[in-house]
Each structure stands twice: as C-alpha cells, then as structure tokens.
Amino acid sequence: MRHRVFKSLGSSGFHQVAYTEWGDPANPRVLVCVHGLCRNGRDFDFLAEALAGGWRVVCPDMPGRGDSDWLDDKAAYSLSTYLSDCAALIARLDVDEIVWLGTSMGGIIGMNLAAMPGNPVKGLIVNDVGPVVPAAGLRRIVGLLSGDPRFADAEEAEEYFHKAMARFGVKRPEEWRHVVETGTRPDGEGHLRLHYDPGILSAYYESEPVGDISFWRIWDSITCPTLILRGEQSDVLLAETARQMLTRGPTSDLAEVAGCGHAPALFEKDQISLIAAWLDRL
C-alpha cells in the first residue's frame, strides 16, 4: 500500500486529496474505489489487498474525510466538488480507462461520471445505491452520523461503530479493529474523534430533501457494463429499485449480499470473490 496526495481546485482555492494505491503502478487495469458519505478510502483495504495482484487499486479520501483536507466552505462538500476531484485523480493516474467501484455516495459519484460523454469508465460497480435514494433511508443515515462524539479510547470508539455500522455486515474482531483504527483520529487532548469533518452534513441540514431523490436520467445515460450490489436488508437501495435498474439503463448484473443492510462493507472473502469474478469478465 502506498500513500499519495494531489492538489485539486475547488470553489475556494486548492485543497489536498489523499489516496492509497495498491498493486503495480504501471498496471493499466485500474480500479478506483470511492467510499460512502462519512467513511474514507481505507474501507477498501481488504478488497484492495486481495485484488492487488491483478489490478492497480486506487482508493481516495474525499475532501473532509480521512487524510484529505477539510474545506472551509462547508457548502463545497457537494457532488460538483467530488466530480472535479475525481476527474483530477483520474488525470493524475495517467490511464485511458478505469473501472469504478462506489459505495453509497461513491456510487452516486460513479454513476454521474459514467453518464458523461467521453468518460473513461469502462465498468461500474455500485454498492447499495441506485438512481432512487429514499428520504427515510437518508434521514436514518444522517441521524446516525450527527454530532461530533469524543471517545476515551479505542474500546469506546468500537462500541460506537458497532451501533453506527450495525448493518454493514462487519464480523471479525480484526475487521472492527480496522474500522476503529482508520475511522478515528487523535484530537490532541487525549481523546479519539471521528475521522471526518462534521461540517460534511451541514449541506444536508440546509437543504433537507422533502421526498425521495431520483435521478433515473443519469442511470439511463450509462452505457458501460454495471454490477449492482445490494444488501438484502437495505433501506437505501430498495429491492424494487434494484429490479427496475435491470430493465433500463446499462447492461447490469445484480447480486444481493446476505446479512447486510446499507451498506455491505466488502470485507468478507465471498463478497470480494464476487467482485473479482465480475471484474475478470470485463
């Protein structure tokens, strides 16, 4: 695993975006993995390590998360900023095409990129998100993530994550340790805090949707092969939406992940094998 950074231009100037990279940096088979709303690129460590023999796997921290800069203008935590950052990342990688894997917010970014004319996305994996995001599911997620808790130690932080990530399907003790180690940061006062800017959620509070968010037009514009992953208990990618995704838009495969809601963590060997097999068919 290699740690990298680059500068991206936003509405208020440049900010630093961090990412981890796995595998041969000269490998033209590139998989970009982008995390959910308040997560970071280290969520993909298990997947990236498993795929690094055949893929160059790149996992960015979106601004305000992980090792990337926090933005002074909280309104800049937006899709337009993330698209600009990801375009800069792809240019930095110096490749003609990529495969995109996005969990939740990362999937929304990927769908928007893959719908654009001339895009470099040759394959798309959307993890538990689709072109309809139910307002109820979004409210539940934001409610879980609200606040800026401080933890006395890693054990207390793990108790928090067991509640916040109860639907992710995280199982083994070493997985929970990884979640704590990569999902918290020391605050300099003897405590641990969550590894993201609480201001990320301010844009949601200022423009809380009154209904479901729908962007079927984006989905219908995608032409690359697509794998849809759905947690079987998900309240964000509903079963009805997933079925409808198979009937329109890109040529797609659907796989349901047992024992998960929103969103499968992609830590387990069977989930990784499913993704690896689909990638091999591209």
N, C-alpha and C positions, 0 to 999 in steps of 0.2 A: 504494500500500500504506500502510495506517495501522496504527500500533501502539496497542493498547488493553490495559487491565488492569481487573480487578474483584476484589472480595473474596468468597471462598466460605467457608462454615462447615464445618469438619471435626470430627473427634472430639476434637481437642486445641486447638480455637480456630479463628480465621480464618487463611486463607492467601491469598496473591495468585496469581491465574491470569492469565497474559498471553495475548494472541491477536493475530493480524494480520487485517486486514479489507481486502477488495478490492471495487471496484465501488461503485455508488451506494448509500449507506447507507439511502436511502428505498425501495430496490427490494424489493418483497415476495417476490421469488423468492430464497430464501436457501438456500445450500449450506454445510453445516457439514462440515469435513474434519478427521478426527482420525487421528493418526499411530500408529505401532507402538510396541512396548514401550520402547525406549530411543532413540527418534527425537524429533522435535519438529515443530511446525506449519509450519516453513519448508520441510519436504519438499514442500509443495504449491505453492510459489511459481510454478513453471512452469504448472501446471494452473490456478491461481487467476488468473494474469495473462491466460491465454488465454480464460477464461470471464467475466472481469470486465465485459465489455460487456453481458452479458445476465443476470448473476447477482450478488448480493451474496454473496461467498465469505468465510467466517469459518474461521480455522484456529487453534485453541487449542494452547497447550503444556500438556499435562497436568502436574500437580504433580511437581516433581523433574526436569523437563525444560526445556530452553530458558531462557526468561526468567521462568518461574514459580518460586514459592518451593519450596525443598526442605522436606520435612516432618521434624520432629524425631522423630516416632514412625514408624519405617520400616514397621511393620505397617499403617499407614494408607495405604500405596500399594496400594490394593485397589479392586475393582470398585465397592463401595459408595461410596467416596470419589469415584471418577471419575463415577459416575452423578449424585451430588449436585452436583459441579462443573458438569457439562454441563447439568443442569436449571437451575442458576443462570445459566449462559451464555445459554441459550435465553430465559429470562425477561428478561435484560438486553437481548436483541436486539429484544424487543417485537414479535414476529410470532406469527401463529396457527399457522403450519405451516412445516416445513423439509424439505429433502432431506438425508440423512446419507450421507457417504462415509467409510468407515473402513478403514484398512489394519491388518490383523492385530489387535492389541489394540483399535485404534479400531473395527474391525468388530465385535468382541465387545461393546464398549460399545453400539454402534449396534443390534445385534440385541436386546440387553436392553431398551433404550429403546423400540424399535419393538414389542416384545411386551407392553408395559404398557398397561392400559386407559386410554383418554383421551389417548394420546400424540400429539404434534404431528408425527410423522414421516410424510410423505406419499409418500416414496420412499426406498429404501435401496440403497446400493452397498456391497458387502462385497468388499474387495480381499484375496484369497488367504487367506481364513479361513472356516470353517464351523462347524457345530454338533458337529464332532468334531475335536479337536486331538490328533494323535498324540504320545505321550510322547517318542518318539525325536526327532521334529522339534523339540519344545520343548527337550529336553536339548541338542540341537545349537546352538540359538539362544543359550541361556543360557551354554553353554560359550564361544561366540564373544565374548559380551559381558562375561564375567567379568573382574575385575581393574579397575585404575584407572590405565591407562597414561599416561605423560607423553611429549610429543613435543618435540623440539628446535626444530622449525619446521614450516611447512605441508607441505613436501615429505615429511617423515617421517610426518605425520598422514595424508597421502594414501595412502601405502603401506599403512598400517593399514586404511583404509577400502576399499581395493581388495580386501583379503582378507575383511574383515567383511561387505562388501556385494557380494561377487562374484556373487551370484545375483539381484541387483536389476535387472540389465539397464541399468545406467548406462553410457553410451557416450562422450559427447563430453568433451573436456578442460574446457570451461566448466561442465559438469554436475559433474564431480569437484571443481572449484574451489568450486562452490556447496556441495557436501556438506561440504567441509572448513571453509569459512567459517561455515556455520550449525551444524555439528556439533561445533565445538570452542570453547573459551573460554580466555583467558589466565589463568594461575594466579597472576600477580603476582610470580613468581620467574623469569620469562624462558622459561617453557615453555607449551605448549598442553595442555589436558586435554579429555576428552570432556564434552560439554555436557549432562550429566545426573548425578544423584546415584547413585553406585554402590550406595547402600542400597536402590534400587528392587528389586534382585534378592534382597534378604535374605528377603523373604516366600516366594520360591520355594524357597530353601535350607531354610527352616524347615518347609515342607510340600510337599516334592517329590512330585509325583503318582507313584503306583506303576504307573499304567496310563494309557490314553488318557483325555482329558477329553471328556465327552459331555454335550450339553445340547439334545437334539432337542426337548424340551418347549418351550424358548424359541423355536426355529425354527418349530415348528408353531403358535405363537400369533401370529406376524407375519401381518398382512393386507395391508400396502402392497406395491405393485409393487417388485420387487427385481432388481438386476443383480449377478450373481456374476462376479467377475474371478478367474481362476486362472492363475498362472504354470505353463506347461506342464511344468516340471520340479519343481514344488513338492512338498516333503515335509511341508507343514503342511496344505494343502487337497489331499487325495488325490483322484485322478480319480473313484474310486468314491464318495466322499462328495459330490463336486460333482454327479455324476449323480443320486444319491439326493435331493439338495436340490431337484432339478427335479420330483420326483414327490410332494412333500409340502410343507406349509407354504405360504408366499406364492407368488403367480404370479411366476415368475422367468425371467430370461434368463441364459444362461451364455456367457461369452467367454473363450477361452484366449489368453494372451499369450505369443507365441513368444519363445524365447531367454531366458526368466526362470524362476527358481525362486521362493523366498519372500524377498521379495515384490516384484512389479513396482513400480518407482519412480514410474511415471506421469509421467515426464519427457518421453517421446517424443511427437511430433505424432500418430502413429497411435493411441496409447493415449488421448490427450486427445480426439481426434476421436470415438473410440468412445464415450467418456463423454458428450461434448457431444450426440451424436446420440441417445443414450438419454434424456438429460435433456429434450431437445426433444419427446420422445414422451409425457412425463408429462402 
